[in-house]
Every structure is written in structure tokens, then in C-alpha cells.
Amino acid sequence: MILKGLAWHYKEYSKDQDLAQAEIDARAKKAGLWHDWKPMGPWDWRALQKRNATAKKAAESKTVMPLSSSASKEKPGAMFWLSTSSNKRHNRSCRYFGETKRGRYCTGDVGSACGICGG
């Protein structure tokens, strides 16, 4: 399968020189998956899918008010989330806004600013 370009030689777990050479030959012939201009290994594809799912979840959490016990206690005009365990203030664009286990809504003069979002 590797020689025909239908499989990858996963070098991290296999040190077999025959399989390594078979992949080199398949790449040189542009056989099978090596015909693509930039083939992506299955391990890279899975990592990309995981990153995309994480980014999608983060984007969705920014557009929808996070559900927390404090959500119903939000003050009008409160644009920040204070993580009470660290005393860090996060703005609405921060991934930590409303997501910490202990926290509350606040104004911009409470706590110290988050190093990521500048809250």
C-alpha cells in the first residue's frame, strides 16, 4: 500500500527501512496520495480538525451569552467578567469571559486587566 502511495509510513512508530524506502519511491513517482500538491498526514488532519472545533466553539461562545450561575445577575452596562480566584478582569472578546468557575460581572475599574485581552 505504501509503495502504491495509498498509505503513509508512520516513522514515529516504525523504523522499518523497507517501508521508508517504499514511501520515498512512491513520492518520487507521485503515486496515489503523493499526486496531491500538498498531502496532509492523517495525524495532521486530526490535529487540524481539533483546532477547528475549538475555534468554532470559542466563536460560538462569544456570540451567545455564556450560561453561568451569574448570568442572571448581570448588571446593565457591565462589560467585563472578573475571575474572582485570580482577580483578573476579562472583556467580552476574551475566551475567559464568563467561563471561569468562580467569577462575576463587573465594570472596568475592578481587578487587574487580563494579559490576553487587556480587560
N, C-alpha and C positions, 0 to 999 in steps of 0.2 A: 504494500500500500504506500509506503514512504517513497519507494523508487518511482512509482507512477504519479507521485505528487498528490495523493489522496489522503495523506496523514502527515503529521509533524513528528519529528524526533524530539521528544521532550528531554533535553540534555541535562536538566536539573536532576532527573531521577535515573537516567540511563546513560551509561558511559560506553555503550556498545559502539565500537568504531565502524562496524559494517553499516549500522543504521545511520550513523553520522555521515558516512560517505554516500549512502543512498540519498539522503536529503540534499547533499551538495550536488549530486548528479541531477536530481530532479529540478533543483533550482536552475542549474546551468541549461537544462533543456526547456525550462519554463513549462514544465509538465503540471497538469492538474491545477491545484491552488496557486502554484507559483506563476501561472499565467497572469494573474491579477497584478496590477502595478504596485500594490502595497498590501500584501496579505497580512491579516491580523491573526495572531495566535489565539487559540481558544481561551487561554489564561488572561490575555489582554482584553479580549472581548467581554469576559465575565467581569473583570475589574471596571471596564467602561460602563457596563450595564448597572453595576452597583453605584458608581459615581453619578450616573444619570438619574437613578431612582432617588438618591439622596438629594440631588439638586432639585428635582421635581417636588419632593416632599417639603424642602425648605421654601421653595417658591409658593407652594400652596399655603404654607403656614403664615406667610407674610400677607396674603390676600384675605385670609379668613382669621377673625379674632380667635386666638388660641383659647381652648376650653381649659379653664383652671378654676379653682375654688374662689379666686379673687376676681374673676371676670365680671361677676355681677356687681362688684364693689368699685368698679372703675369710676374715677371722678371725672366729671366733664373737664376737658382740656388737659387731662393727664396724658402726656405724650411719651412717658418713659416707664420702664419697668425696673424696679430696684430689687436686686438679688440680695435678700437680707443676710444670707450666710457670708457673702463676700463684701457687702456694702457697695457693689458696683451697679451703676446706672446704665441701662441699655435703651437705645431709641427703637422705634418701630421697625427699622430696617435690619436690626441685629438678629442673628439666629437665636440669641438667648432671650429675646423679648417674650415674656410670658411663659417661658419654657423651663425655668428653674424650679426646683421642688419647693423652695421657700422664697417668696417674694411678694411684692405688691406694686400697684401702680403709684406713680409719684410725679412730681414736677421736676424741672431741670436743675433745681438747687439742692437736691438731696443726694447724698452719697458721692462717690467719685466716679468719673467717666470711665466707661469701658475702653480698654485699649484697642479693641477691634473696630467698634462703630463710633467711638467718640462721644457716646451718650452723654 
